[in-house]
Amino acid sequence: MDVLFGEITWLAAMGLLILASAFFSSSEAAMFLLTPHDQRRLARGNHAQRTAARLLKTPDQLLSTILFCNLIINVTYFTFSSIISLRLQTSGETTVAAVFGVGSLIVIILLAELLPKAIAVLRPQLLASLASLPLSAAIRLFQPVLPIFARLNLLSQRLVWPSFRPEPYLEVGDLERAVDISTSDAEMVEQEKIVLQNILALTETRVDELMRPRMRFLLFHPPVSLADLEGQMTPSGYVLITEPDSDEVALALPLKTMSHVPAENLEALADPVVYVPWCTSVGRVLEQMRETDRQVAAVVNEFGETIGILTYHDILRAIFGEGETRSERLLNLADITATDDDGWHASGMVTVRSLANVVGEELPETHSVTLAGVIHEVLGRMPQVGDAGVWGPLAFEVSETFERGKLSVRLHRVTSRESPE
């Protein structure tokens, strides 16, 4: 054992090698865990974050450098371990030499591989930013030998796998088997039918029919800090950030998919939103979201004002029927039911399209999406209990009003006595 303490210099060198190996192992995990969304955020950050995003543009070069450095470090580590084990054995400490050799292997596995990569999984963006500058320096240092590794890799592929071809992610036969399996279950068939109908309906559904109205989401003016959220999840699941000099939505930060939220300057991590007109279809918005890799669309009217937002999760909910409908989500009473006098009792948030389907008649053209908006247009002011009027083939009377402009309305077909002259 005295011999082991006499090798303190070698042990210190091995400790430094473990730290270096842990750095490259954690850097590898952190860098290649970053999604394209994370990379875009880093590209708008500070110098270290921008460097991390730039390194990932050449992943082969980055991975070759990390693996080459780790290989050199690990070989050096086991060389030192072997030297110390041989000296212990020469001094008659055979048992200590065996324990030291096994212990060296366990230590480097735990401290240089498992633990660093586990930490990197929890905070990949932070560790990628911290490691970017040292990794950039390592790439410049080994730049002359990297082309050799690339050629050796290409040569090995041609020698070992001369006819290797990447397999497609999904074969046509796989789809056919999936259809055969699913059609054997009647419940599954019905679910598939509903989903297909919902997908087709996206092309006919206007975005303002599915959007979250402006009064149903929170806006934050930059700079935005974590304290501004007051420990609560936003109604939309996104931190919606306005332009510096207006109340128009400019950026969106997906809280639900973030493993770490910084305390300050949340706007630096947010992505720009997509701007869409209120009259476009939800299907077109979904296509635009996929093309730009954005998750939030700001719905604007003909004056360029933001009147609502539509999120990617809202569209998925509409396709797969998860949770409540938009109207139920807004009011929990957005329905229309028939009454005994051949009329209807409706929520103010019933859409004009749904109302026309129930009534079975063509309704006048309007810029409003909901029944409440139509009543506001007809009256020219905010509705109150007892207000009545006529709109096309329908006569209405406001029976109840709630906060934030919610209404409960009685409807019936216009009679000759109620018809406007």
N, C-alpha and C positions, 0 to 999 in steps of 0.2 A: 504493500500500500504506500510505503514511503517513496517507492519509485514512481508511483502514479502522481503523487504530489510534486515530485521533482520535475514532472513534465508539464508544469503549469503554462509554459509558453505555447506548447503544442495544443493544450486544451483551450487556451484563449483563442488561438487561431481557428480551432474547430468551432468554437462558439460564434465567431464572426462569420465563418462560412455558413453556418446554420441560418443566421440572420439574412445573409445574402440570398441563400436558396429560398428562404421564406418570402423574400421580396419578389423574386421572379415568379414563384408559384402563385402568390396572391395576385400579382400583376396579370398573369395569364388568365386566371379565372375572371378577374374584374373586367379586363378589356373585352373578352369575348362573350361576356354576359350582357354587354350593352346592346340594347335594341336600336334599330334605326331611329326610333323616336328619341331615345336617350342621346344618341350621337348628334342629332340636330340641336338638342338643348345644349350640349357641351360646346358645339360650334359657335354658340352665341355667348359663351361665358368668358372667363378670364383667360390669360395666356396659357396656363397649364391645361385648362379644359379644352381650349382650342387645339392645343398640341395633341391631346388624347384623341380628339376627333380626326385630326390629320393623320395620325399613325394608323388608325383603323381603315384608312383609304387604301393602304397596302398591307392587308392582313398576312399575306404569305411572308413578307419581309419581317413583319413584327413577330410572328410566331417563330420563324427560324432563329431570330436573334435571341428570343427568350429561351428557347430550348437549347441553343448552343451555349449560352451563358450558364444555364442550370447544369448542363452536362459537365462543363469545366469545373464548376464549383463542387458538384457531388463527387467527381473523380478525385479532386484535391482533398476533399473531406475524408474519403475512405482511404486515401493514401496516408494521411496523418494518423487515422485510426489504426491502420495496419502497422505503422512505425511504432506507435505507442504499445500496441498489443505484443509485437515482437520483443520490444525492450522489457516488458513485464515478464514475458515467458523466459527470456534469457536470464532474468534475475531470479527465476524460480517461482514467480507468482503466476503459476499456470491457471489456477482458478480465477484469479482476478483478471487475467488476460482474456479468458473466455467470456466472463461476465461483461467486461468492458467492450468487447467486440459486438456482442448481442445488444448491449445497451446503446452503443453508438448507432446501430441500425434502427432501433426502436425510436430513439430520440429524433433522428432526421426524418423518419416517417411521420411522427406526430407533429413536431415543431416546424418542419420545413415543407410539409405537404398537406396533411389533413387540416390542421388548425388554420393556417393562412388562407386556404381555399374556402373554408367554412366562413371565415370572417369576410372574405371578398364577396361571397354570395349575399351577405346581409347589406353591404354598403358598396356596391360595384362602382357607382358614379364617383363617390368620394375617393376610393382607392385608385381608380383609373386616373383621376386628376392628379393625385399625389405622385403616382408612378410615371406620369407621362414624360416629364423632363429627364429623369435618369434613363428611361427607356430610349428616348430620343438620342441621348448621348451615346448609349450602347450601340444603337444602330449605326451612328456615324463612325464609331470605333471599328466595328466589324464590317463596314460597308464593302471593303475590298474582297472579303471571302464569301459574302452572301451569294453572288452569282454562281460560285462553284457549287454551293449547296443546292441552288435551284436546278442546275444542270444534272447533278447527281440524282436529285429527286425525279427529274424527267426520265433519266436513263433507267433508273430502277423500275419505273412504271412500265416502260417499253419492254424491259427484259422479263419482269415477273408477270405482268398482266398485259401482254401484247394486244389482246382482243377485248380488253376491259371497256365496257360501255356503261354509263350511268343508267340505272333503271328509272323508269317514270314513276312519279309519286303514286299514281293511281292508274291501273289498267282499265280498259273498257269492260273486260270480263269481271273485274271487281265490282263495278257498278251494276252489272247485270245480276250478279249473285246477291248484292245488297237489295236490289229490287225484289228478287225472288223470295228472299228471306222475309222482307218486310211485308210483302203482300199476303203472306200466310197468316198474318195477325190482323183481324178486322179493326181492332182499336188503332193499330199503327197506321193502317190505310186511311182511316178517318183523320188522324192527326196530320198525315202527309197531305191530304186533300186540303185541310184548313190552311196549312203553311203555304201551299202553292197558291191558293186563292188570295192569301194575304200578300204574297209577293207580287202577284198580278195586279192587285189593287193599288200598289205603290205608284204605278204609272198613271192612275186616275185620281189619286188623292193629292190635293193641293197641300203644299207645305204648311200653310197657315191653319189647316185643319188638324195637324198633328203637333204643331209647335207648342212650346211652353210660352204663354203670354208674358209680357214684360213684368207684370206685377207678380209673377210666380217664380222669379229667380233673383238672386242677390248679385249686386255689382260692387266691385271694389275699385277705388281709384289708386293708381300707383303713387308711391311705393306701397306694396302690400306685405304685411308681416303675418306670421302665424298667429300672433295675438289678435289680429283683426277677426279671425274666425271664431274666437271665443270658445274654443274647444268643441265646436259643433261641425258636423258635416253639412255642406251646403245642400239645398233642396235638389239641385240638378246633379250633384256629385262632382261638379267642376268649380274651380275658382275662376269666376268670370271677371276679367280686368278690363277697364275702360281705357280709352285714349286719354292722354294726360290733360287735354283741354276740353273734353266733352264727356257726355254720358253714353257714348256709343261703344258697344262691345268690340274689343280689339284682340284680346288674348284669352286663352282658356287653359287651365291647368287641371289635369285629371287626378283628383285626390285619391280615388279608390285604387288606382293602379300604381301608386307611388309607395315605395318601401321606406323612403326617408323624405321628410319635408323640412327644408331649412327654416330657420327662425325669421329671417329677413329676406327681402327682395325676391318674393315668389315670382314676380313678373319676369325675372331673368330665365326661369325654367319653363315658362308658358309658351304654347304654340299659337300662331295666328289663327283666327277663325276664318271660315269660308263665308262669303257674303252671297246671299241668294235672294231673289225677289219673292214676294209673298205668293205670287200666282204660279210659281213653277211646281213641278210634280216632285213628290218625295223620292220617286225612283231616280230622277235626274240628280237630286241632291246627294243621294247615296253614291251614285257614280262619281260625282265630283269629290266627295269625301275620300273615296278610294283612290282616285287619281292623284290627289294632293296629300294623301295620308294625314288627313285632319279628322278630328272627332266631334267638332262643334261647328254648326252653321248658324250665322246670325241672319235672321229673316228681316228684310227691310221693305218698307212700303214705297210708293211711287215718289215720295219726297226724300228717299235715302235715309229715313229714320228707322232705327231698330225697333221692331214691334214684338220680337220674340226670338227664341233660340230653338234649335232642333239638334239633339245630340245623337251620336251613333247608337247609343244604348236605347234611346227612344224608338229608333227605327227597328232595332232588333226586337224590342218588346212588341211593337206593332206586328212584326212578322210571325213571331212565335207565340204571341198571345200571352206573354208573361205578365202577371200582375193586372192592374186595373187599366181600363181604357183611359184615354186622355181626359175626357170629360169627368169621369169618376175620380181621376187623380186630382182634378182641379176643385171639384165641388162635392163629390161623393153623392150627388143627387142629379147629375146631368142626364136625365132620361125624359122620355115623353110617353105618357100613358093616355089611353082613351078614357073618356068619362061617360056617364050614363046618358047625357044629353047630346050625344054624337059630336062632342068636342074633344079637346085634349088638355091635359095638364102637363106643362113642360118646364124644364129648367132653362134659365137664360143662357146657359152654355151649350145647349143643343145646337149643332151646326145647321146651317141653312140646307146643306145637302141632305142630312138626316131628316130634317123637317119636310122637305119636298118628297122624300120617299114615303113617309108616313101619310102625308096628306094625299098624295097621288095626283097632285096638280103642279103645273109649272108656276113657279114663283117669280116675282119681278127680279131683275138683275140688281145686284147690290155689291158694294165693296166690303160689306161686313161679312164676317165668317159665322158669327153666332146670332141667335135670336136676340140676345141682349143688345148687340150692336145694331141690329135692324130697328129695334124699338127706340134706341137712342137717336137713330137717324130720323125716324118718323116724328118723334116728339121734339127734337132739336134741343134737348136738355137731358139731365140725368133723370131716369124714371123714378116715380114715387108710387106708393101704394094707392090704388084706385085709378091710376092713369089708364086710359083706354084709347084705342085708335084702330085704324084699318090699314092693312098692308096686303095689296093684291087680293087674293080670294079669302084672306083670313082676317078676322077681327080678334083683337087681343085685349086683355085687361090684366094689369099687374096686380097680383094678389099678395105678394110678399117681397120685401127687399132685405138684403143682408149686407154685411160688410164687404168692402172692395167691389161694390157694384153687382153682387150676385142677385139674381131675380128668380121668382117663381111666377109663372104666367099661365093664365087660362086662355085657351084658343077655341074658336069655333068658326065655321064657314060664314062668310058674309051673307046676310039676308038682304032682300030688296030694300028693307027699311034702313039698313045700315050702310048700304052702298053709297059712296060719295057721288054727288051730282056732277 
